[in-house]
Structures are given as C-alpha cells and as structure tokens.
C-alpha cells in the first residue's frame, strides 16, 4: 500500500530531520511538510504548505487534498518558552492535538504520531530509571499539556480505535538544526559554542543529570515505532525512551577529550534549572525494547565525536 505522509510542524528540531528520513523512506512526492512559516532550506521538489494547526478547517482541507495514511503532529511550544507564554502553550499543544485527533477519526486516517516528553514526570516521580508507570505530577505548562495529551491519545485509541503512537522523548541533540526553547537546549548549544568560541556557560548546574538522545537515534526510534505491528504495542499513551544520561560537567569533559582548551562555566538562577530539577535523571524503556525491539546506538563518546566532526565539516 502506498503511504502518504503529512508532517505538521516540520520546521522544528525533530521535524526538519524526520522529514528528510521520511522522504528517503517513502519518496519526496509522498511527504507533505507544513509549518506556520516556509523553511529556509526547502528543496526544489519538496512539498510544503504554510498552515496553523489551530485552524481546523485549513487542516481538514489539507487532509482531504492529500488523503494521508500517516500524520506526524510535531507542532508544539516547548518547556522554557511555554513558561513565558503558558496560555499560548496550552492552546497550541492541546487544541492542535484535538484538531488532528478529531479529523483523523472523521476522515479515517490510518496512523498518527504525536511526541510526548520526559516533561510529563514531576517532583514526585522516581528520578532514577523512571518507569513507564509511576506518579506523574509535572510542574511546567509544557509537561502538563503533554501529560494531558497522553491521556487524550489513550482515550481516542480506546473509544475510536485510532492508531496513534507516541514517544516520551528525552532531550534531543542535533548538529543540523537549532533547538527550539527547551530545558535541555544547553546540550546542543555547548557544541556550537565550543567550536565557535572555545567556551560555554551552562544555564544548568554542573551536576544536573538529564536523559538525552542523539537525533539519529530519535529519528530511527520514531520510524521503528511507526513500522511496528499494531498488535505488538501495549502502550497507547506514550512509550518511555531512554537515551544517554549525563550532566553538563560530564559532557564538558567529553568535549575536552577532542577540544582540550574548551572552558566550561555555569550560570546561577536560571528558571530552567527548576524545571530540570523536577525531571528524571534516567529512564527505564523496557516496554519499547520488548514491544518494538528498541536499542540505543549512540553513547556519549560516539555522539560527541559525531557532533564535532559534522559541525566542523559543515563550517569548513
């Protein structure tokens, strides 16, 4: 069966690279990208439509035109930005999701992908090897919207049989695209600054351990989940996905192995620190391993080496 894919919010950190992977998998002519603004690096054969996911009628017209078999809803306001604009974050993250879920049911769209986040966990969630099921009390508007979204996804699957799939992403690290206002952004910025200036000031304290993941693994996990037979999937809220857990001090030491003169310093009093302190330090992703054979490819040394090599080549 021919697959037709629509990506909503394709200009973001994950969407940019997921679009490349999906075009390679299904063909450029079968992947439609959308965002509120046209991307700078749009290919001559790429299909793009400017669209706001809060405009349900425009979304419906898009779906009726292309008749997608898969929709990836990536449009969202992330954690740090969301704290500045909580009402806008709630509106985009929740009503955008509801629009897509309702239209998927109405139009019979085969599969939906919607990303959740480790932000669904909170101060009373277990910090180490955080399990799939536990206390979840997020204290950021982003985390609250993602937890609410998980409940909606599970509800629409149970009530309407909608095949919606989701991953609780850790922090994502990529050399191709800048992050978009998240609490884990330091782990991307540090590489750019290390090469450009030889120094970086982290907005998180040196011993703040958080789960991260290299973009190559994140994209591979997404495609792997979407390819898995529906009957194998036990989780219809969102799958835990473990990456590499490290602190700012640990990633700085890894960078120094390649760039010995790199200097790391730490800011005080950044509001993102409180968000990070409420999040897990490491994740248990046993369900993903068992249900769709997930395994991590990039550890901290491999990711650091690949990031620096690609950034150097990109700037040369």
C-alpha positions in Angstrom: 0.0 0.0 0.0 1.3 3.4 -0.9 1.9 5.7 2.1 1.2 9.4 2.0 2.7 11.3 4.9 1.9 14.8 6.3 4.2 16.4 8.9 2.7 19.2 10.9 5.3 21.5 12.5 8.1 20.3 10.2 10.4 23.3 10.8 11.4 22.3 14.3 14.4 20.4 15.5 12.9 16.9 15.1 10.6 17.8 12.2 13.5 19.0 10.0 15.4 15.7 10.2 12.3 13.5 10.3 11.2 15.0 7.1 14.5 14.0 5.4 14.2 10.4 6.7 10.5 10.1 5.6 11.3 11.4 2.1 14.1 8.8 1.8 11.7 6.1 3.0 8.5 7.0 1.0 9.7 9.3 -1.7 9.7 13.1 -1.9 6.4 13.2 -3.7 4.7 11.3 -0.9 5.7 13.5 2.0 4.0 16.9 2.7 5.5 19.3 5.2 3.8 22.1 6.9 4.5 24.9 9.4 3.4 28.4 10.1 6.4 29.7 8.0 8.2 28.4 5.0 11.6 26.8 5.8 14.8 28.3 4.5 16.2 25.1 3.1 13.1 23.9 1.1 14.2 21.6 -1.7 13.0 22.2 -5.3 10.8 19.1 -5.2 9.8 19.3 -1.6 6.0 19.7 -1.0 5.3 22.4 1.6 2.1 24.2 2.8 2.0 27.0 5.4 -0.6 26.0 7.9 -1.6 26.7 11.6 -2.7 23.5 13.4 -5.2 25.6 15.3 -7.0 26.3 12.0 -9.2 23.1 11.9 -10.8 24.0 8.6 -7.5 24.5 6.9 -6.2 21.2 8.4 -9.3 19.4 7.1 -8.8 20.9 3.6 -5.2 19.7 3.6 -6.1 16.2 4.7 -8.9 16.0 2.1 -6.4 17.1 -0.6 -3.7 14.7 0.2 -5.6 11.8 1.9 -2.7 11.0 4.2 -2.1 7.5 5.6 0.2 8.9 8.3 0.2 12.2 10.1 3.1 13.4 12.3 1.9 16.2 14.7 5.1 17.9 15.8 3.8 21.5 16.3 4.2 22.5 19.9 5.6 25.1 22.3 8.4 23.7 24.4 9.2 23.9 28.1 11.2 27.0 28.5 9.2 29.1 26.0 6.0 27.7 27.4 6.7 29.1 30.8 6.8 32.6 29.3 3.5 32.1 27.4 1.5 29.5 29.3 -1.9 30.3 27.7 -0.4 30.1 24.2 1.4 26.9 25.0 -1.7 25.2 26.3 -3.8 26.4 23.4 -1.2 25.2 20.8 -0.3 21.9 22.5 -3.8 20.8 23.4 -6.1 22.3 20.7 -3.7 21.4 17.9 -3.7 17.8 19.1 -7.5 17.7 19.5 -8.0 19.1 16.0 -5.8 16.3 14.5 -7.4 13.5 16.6 -10.9 14.6 15.6 -10.1 14.9 12.0 -8.3 11.5 12.0 -11.4 9.9 13.4 -13.7 11.7 10.9 -11.6 11.1 7.8 -10.3 7.6 8.7 -6.6 8.5 8.8 -4.6 5.3 9.3 -1.8 6.3 11.7 -0.9 9.3 13.8 2.4 10.1 15.5 2.5 12.6 18.4 5.5 13.2 20.5 5.4 13.4 24.3 8.3 14.2 26.6 10.1 13.3 29.8 8.5 16.6 31.0 5.4 14.5 31.9 7.3 13.4 35.0 7.5 15.7 38.0 9.0 16.2 41.5 7.4 13.1 43.0 8.3 10.8 40.0 11.1 8.3 40.7 14.3 10.1 39.5 16.5 7.1 38.6 15.3 4.6 35.9 11.9 6.3 35.9 9.4 3.5 35.0 6.7 3.6 32.3 4.0 3.7 35.0 4.6 5.9 38.1 3.5 9.1 39.9 3.4 11.9 37.2 3.0 15.4 38.6 4.6 17.8 36.0 5.1 21.4 37.2 5.6 23.1 33.8 2.8 24.0 31.4 4.6 22.0 28.7 4.7 18.9 30.9 1.1 19.4 32.0 0.0 19.7 28.3 2.0 16.6 27.3 0.5 14.5 30.1 -3.0 15.7 29.2 -2.2 14.8 25.6 -1.1 11.3 26.5 -4.5 10.8 28.2 -6.3 12.1 25.1 -4.3 9.7 22.9 -5.1 6.7 25.0 -8.8 7.8 25.2 -9.1 8.2 21.4 -7.5 4.8 20.9 -9.8 3.1 23.3 -13.0 4.9 22.2 -12.5 5.2 18.5 -9.8 2.7 17.7 -7.4 5.4 16.5 -3.9 4.1 15.8 -1.9 6.8 17.5 1.7 6.2 18.6 3.9 8.3 20.8 7.3 8.5 22.4 8.4 10.4 25.5 11.4 12.0 24.0 14.4 12.9 26.2 16.4 16.0 25.3 17.4 15.8 21.6 20.9 16.7 20.3 21.5 17.5 16.7 24.1 19.4 14.6 21.7 20.2 11.7 19.1 22.3 13.5 19.0 24.6 16.5 16.8 23.6 19.4 13.5 25.5 20.0 13.3 26.7 23.5 13.6 23.6 25.7 15.3 23.0 29.1 17.8 20.6 27.5 18.9 23.1 24.9 22.3 23.5 26.6 23.5 20.1 25.3 23.2 21.4 21.7 24.4 24.9 22.3 27.5 23.7 24.0 28.9 22.1 20.8 28.3 25.2 18.7 29.9 27.4 21.3 32.8 25.0 21.9 33.8 25.3 18.2 33.0 28.9 17.7 34.4 30.4 21.0 36.1 27.6 22.9 33.9 28.2 25.9 30.3 27.9 27.1 28.3 29.0 30.1 25.7 26.4 31.0 22.3 27.6 32.3 22.1 24.3 34.3 24.3 23.4 37.2 27.2 21.1 36.6 25.7 18.1 38.4 22.2 18.2 36.8 21.8 14.8 35.1 19.2 14.5 32.4 18.3 11.9 29.8 19.4 13.0 26.3 19.4 11.4 22.8 21.3 11.9 19.6 19.0 12.9 16.7 20.0 9.8 14.7 18.6 7.6 17.4 15.5 9.7 17.9 14.5 9.6 14.2 15.3 5.8 14.0 13.1 5.2 17.1 10.2 7.1 15.6 10.3 5.2 12.3 10.7 1.9 14.1 7.7 2.6 16.3 5.6 3.6 13.3 6.6 0.4 11.5 5.7 -1.9 14.4 2.6 -4.1 14.0 -0.2 -2.5 16.0 -1.0 -5.7 17.9 2.5 -5.6 19.4 2.0 -2.2 21.0 0.9 -2.3 24.6 1.4 1.4 25.3 -1.2 3.8 23.9 -0.3 6.8 26.0 3.4 7.3 25.2 6.5 5.0 25.3 9.4 5.8 27.7 12.5 6.1 25.6 15.9 6.0 27.3 18.9 7.9 25.9 22.2 8.9 27.4 22.0 10.3 30.9 24.8 12.8 31.6 25.5 16.1 33.4 26.8 19.4 32.0 30.2 18.6 33.7 30.3 15.1 32.0 29.6 16.4 28.5 32.2 19.1 29.0 34.8 16.5 29.9 33.9 14.5 26.8 34.3 17.6 24.6 37.7 18.4 26.2 39.0 15.0 25.0 38.6 16.3 21.5 39.0 20.1 22.2 41.5 20.3 25.1 41.2 24.1 25.5 37.5 24.1 25.9 36.3 26.1 29.0 33.0 25.4 30.8 31.3 27.8 33.3 27.9 27.8 35.0 25.3 30.5 35.4 23.2 30.9 38.5 19.5 31.4 39.0 18.2 30.4 35.5 14.5 29.5 35.7 15.2 26.4 33.5 17.1 24.9 36.5 13.8 24.4 38.5 12.3 22.6 35.5 15.3 20.3 35.1 15.3 19.5 38.8 11.8 18.1 38.5 12.7 15.8 35.6 14.1 12.2 35.7 17.9 11.6 35.7 17.5 8.3 33.8 14.7 6.4 32.1 13.6 2.7 32.0 12.4 1.9 28.5 11.8 -1.8 28.9 8.4 -1.7 27.1 10.0 -0.1 24.0 12.7 -2.8 24.0 10.2 -5.6 24.3 7.4 -4.2 22.0 9.4 -2.9 19.1 13.0 -4.0 19.6 14.3 -0.6 20.5 18.0 -0.2 21.3 20.3 2.8 21.6 23.2 3.2 19.0 24.9 6.4 20.2 26.5 6.7 23.6 28.1 9.9 24.9 31.6 9.4 23.4 30.1 8.4 20.0 27.6 11.3 19.9 30.3 13.9 21.0 32.7 12.7 18.3 30.0 12.7 15.6 28.6 16.1 16.6 32.0 17.8 16.5 33.0 16.1 13.2 29.8 17.2 11.5 29.9 20.7 12.8 33.5 21.1 11.7 32.7 19.8 8.2 29.5 21.9 8.0 31.5 25.1 8.8 34.5 24.4 6.6 
